[in-house]
Amino acid sequence: MNVANPSVKKLLQHYKKISLLGKVKATLDWDLNVNMPPKGSHGRAEQSAYLEEILVQLWLDTDFLDTLASADAKTMTEEEKAIVRNSAHASKFYTKVPKALIIENAKVTSEAFIHWRQAREENNFKGFLPHLKKIIALNQKIAGHLGYQENLYDALLDIYEPALTTSFTKKAFDSLRDELMTLVGHIQKSEKYVTDSPLVEKNIVYPLEKQKELVLGCMKKMGFDMQAGRLDVSPHPFTTTLDRYDIRITNAYKVHDFRESYTAGMHETGHALYEQGIHPDYRDTPLEGGVSFGIHESLSRFWENMVGKNPAYLGYMTPIFQSTYPDVLGNVSEKEFVQLFTMVKPSFIRIEADEVTYALHIILRFEMEHDLLNGTISAEDAPEVWREKSKKYFGIAPMKDSQGILQDVHWAYGNFGYFPSYALGNLYGAQFLKKMKESVHFEEELQKGNLAPIKQWLDTHVHTYGSLYYPRELMKKATGEELNPKYFVAYLKEKYTEIYK
């Protein structure tokens, strides 16, 4: 990347320190999930808080902020303008939120993770409640310092998806919710509708090593560079970037059901391919990393659902499933695998949800976050409100909080405002697919198991740009138009009408 502007050059020199320290902190967070013993929580909380304090100091460096404020965009290239824009957006959190509040938030959330994990294991919401109340209060304070025009929640949404507002999200989600609930109703009335399979019962065992072997095979076929990343185990699958050439993926395995590790593996690899595909020149600059959580989710959910659960690709995978688990799946047909992976069954657990009902899980969480932050509901009442919404949207209500409000780690991390990006990812991904099909013989390539043209299209039109363009700009550049939710609804209707007739 050719940078000639002296102000931008100065910004880049300082930003590299921020980038490197952020990756050190990411290493600690990865270790917390993968390796750290329970008794290490207090020490890790202090370590994370200390690193956060140094990071805040770097963002608040007077010389850096003065250079940022005086940078003249008139003489800059497109990349230089994006560097300034991204630096200004990222530094806003540190310049507007008091340093003591940032450090307190880092410490509280680090400790909360351990208590959340224990509370989920013991189905004991009260054990996590004091920490949740602290985190909600901290997020309210942070939002107040960041500022907003209409709704306190807007300030937090903007962290994960720049310029996203509550009103826009609510309008999109209200329409999407009605479409999804109607589609689910039609599917449930189909003569082909099934909700269970003898292939995933408790008396059937899918060895964990075989599951990992299958996931690794899929990762390599998708184009993941195994020399620039690795696969580990954690309670909740995730992907994190420790460097442009060190992308860490984790997965979780269920001994009686191989589907979750297969789909989660492709999902997380979708995140990783984005990071591995970003232009190498953007390393350690404000252009590194995915531009937003919504765009990141569009790629992970694209690979998980639009590729991994596509009937054409499942046809290719049929002999691979059969040979991986010959005792259980040796004689299972392609038609049965398609049925197994495309069941539409309202469920309690978000990460286990089918792609038709998945967005309903996100809409529920969006509404919960909004109401908790705005004081419409209390943290004490949240489990019961969760059950009521679950009954309304899915027709079922969890009896255990571990299946309801305690199932996700996001609130323990303090990530209020993150959840909507998952549903936005569905919308972005469907629009990418629509455009991709104009130049890639999508179904034909899936039938052959040839994923290279798909990755190449994403590398060229999405991955390489990193954070050069904001989501709105990126969508127009990649697809020729701004985000349009109709493509996701059309995709679901076409796919599931064919499956369920």
Buried (B, 14 or more C-beta within 10 A) or exposed (E): BEBEBEBBEBBBEBBEBBBEBBBEBBBBBBEBBBEBEEEBBEEBBEBBBBBBBBBBEBBBBEEBBEBBEEBEEEEBBEBBBBBBBBBBBBBBBBEEBEBEBBBBBBBBBBBBBBBBBBBBEEBBBEBBBEBBBBBBEBBBBBBEBBEBEEBBBBBBBBBBBBEBBBEBBBEBBEEBBEBBBEBBEBBBEBEEEEEEBEBBEEEBEBBBEBBBEBBBBBBEBBBBBEEBBEBEBBEBBBBBBBBBBBBBBBBBBBEEBBBBBBBBBBBBBBBBBBBBBBBEEBBBBBBBBBBBBBBBBBBBBBBBBBBBBBBBBBBBBBEBBBEBBEEBBEEBEBEBBBBBBBBBBBBBBBBBBBBBBBBBBBBBBBBBBBBBBBEEBEBEEBBEBBBEBBEEBBEBBBEEBBBBBBBBBBBBBBBBBBBBBBBBBBBBBBBBBBBBEEEBEBEEBBBEEEBEBBBBBBBEBBBBBBBBBBBEBBBEEBBEEEBBBEBBBEBBBEBBEEBBE
